[in-house]
Amino acid sequence: MKTPAKILCYRRPWLKRHMPRLLGKAFPGAQVRYICDFLGLEGEELQRGITTRMQAPEPAGPHPLGPDEFHEVRARCRLLRLIDEQTAGRLCRAAWETIAEILNQFQPELVVAKPVDSYVLDILARLCRRRGIPYFSTVAAFINGYQRYTIYGEHHHIREVDDQEAAQALERLLQQDYLPDFLDFKPSAGKTALKSWRNQARKLARLAYNWYRQHARDPYNYHYWSSWKVEAQRIDWLPHAYLGHSDWRQHLQNLGARPKVFLPLQFIPEATVDYYCPNLEVVDYQKTLLQVLDTFAAQGVTVVAKEHPGVVGMRRWCEYQAIARHPNVVMVPPYVRASHLVQLSEMVFVWTGTVGFEAALRGKPVIHIGNPYYVQGRYFFAADPWHDLERVIQKVLATELPPIGRLEQVAMVRHYLATCLPGFCREVDPPAEEEAKTGYRQELEAAAKALRQGVNAIFTPRRDAA
C-alpha cells in the first residue's frame, strides 16, 4: 500500500482536532502540514498570503487563470459571483499565487481536503490536477454508513462491490421510512414551521458576519464574506413559514388526469448545484427552475414541487410565489415524504438530488440536468433545460419502461457504492467529552482504515482503466 510521506491538509476550524487524529492514525510517521483560510489558526499562511496580496498593489502581468477558466471559477463560487469582477479576479490571483507557493515549498505527495465548495478549494484542486498531486476528499453518502469519494461531485470507481453488500444496501433504501442520517426531516406542519422561523433567524444573524470580518481583521475571509453576501441577497424582513398547499391533494385532483412530475427543490447555494453540474447555465438555480416549470406547463405536465427539508425558511417569499404562480404547479408541504410523491408521479426531475436515485430504484424515469454521480441504467434521461428539455419530456412520456427487476436495482446500488468507502464522514469535531469514549475511538479507527483504502485506490490505477 502506498503511504505518502508528506501530506498537505486543508481544514476548517470546526475540524481542527479531528483531522490531526485521523491523519495520525491513518498515516503514522507522515509529515503533515495544515492550511486554513482563517487568520489566527494553525495553517493561517493560506489566508495570510491571500490577505497580504489583496492589500498590496495589483501586480502586472497575465492572470494565472485564463479568461474561460476564470469565468468558470467565478460563476461557480457563491461569493465571487456576488462581487465585482475586478475584486473576484484579484482574489483568484491571490489564492492561486499563495497556494502555488505553499505547494512549491512543501512538495506534498497527497492533498487531503473537502470536496470543492469555494473558489479557494477550486483553485487548490486545479493546481493539484496540473501538478499531478492526488486530491482526496469525501462527503457523507446518502446510504448510511458510507462516505463518498469525490472532488467536484463526480463519480470515481475506487473499489469493487459484491452483490451481497449491494443487496443489503438496497434493502435499506427500499424501506418506505428510510432517511439519510444527514437529513433533518420534520414530520409535521408545526415542527416544519418552527424550523422555518429558526432558519430565518439564522439568516438575520449571518448579516453580522460583515461586521465580524472587519472586527476580526480578516476582511477577505471567504466564509464570513460569503455568508454575509448570500444572506443579504435573500433576506426577508418579515418572518414567514411557506408550507405549500395544505390541501395539495385536492389541487392535484382539480388539475385532472394529466401526467405528473415530482420536482424536489434543491438546497441552494450549495456545492451540489454550483460545482456538481457540468453545465454552467443551470447553476443559476432560480432562473433555470422557472424555465423548467414553463417547459413542463407547455407540455401539459403537472409539477408536484416540494421544498428541501433543510431549506425551509431559507428561500425568499417572492421566490416561492414565483414558483407557485404557475397554474400547473402544486406546492406540497415539506413534511410530506418524498417517497410518497415519487409513487404518485409518472416521472421525477432533478439537478443532482438524491431523490433521482431513489426514484430510479423504484422504476420511475428520471430527467436530470446535472449529470448526477449515481446515473446508471435505462431510467435516467439527460436534458438541457434551455435546448432540449421539451424533446426529452416527450420522449419520457412516449416511453413505456418495463418494471424494474432486482438484478437491475442491485447493479445500480453497486455502481453507487463503488465510489463510496465504509465509515462516517465527520463534518465537525466531536464534543470534547466524547473524544475519550469508545464510540469515537471506533469511529476514528474505521475512518482511518477507509482513508488508507481510498488513498491507495487513487494511487493505484485500475486494471480496466483505458
ZIGIHU-V739998 format. One record per helix or strand of 2 or more residues. SS is the DSSP state (alpha for helix, beta for strand). FROM is the first residue (numbers start at 1). TO is the last residue. Records with the same first field share a line. If there is no record, write none. Layout:
SS->FROM-TO / FROM-TO
This chain:
beta->6-10 / 31-35 / 110-112 / 134-136 / 138-140 / 146-149 / 260-264 / 302-306 / 329-332 / 347-350 / 365-368 / 380-382 / 420-422
alpha->13-15 / 18-26 / 45-55 / 67-76 / 80-82 / 85-106 / 119-131 / 163-173 / 189-206 / 209-215 / 222-233 / 248-254 / 271-274 / 280-283 / 285-298 / 317-324 / 338-344 / 355-361 / 389-398 / 406-417 / 432-434 / 438-459
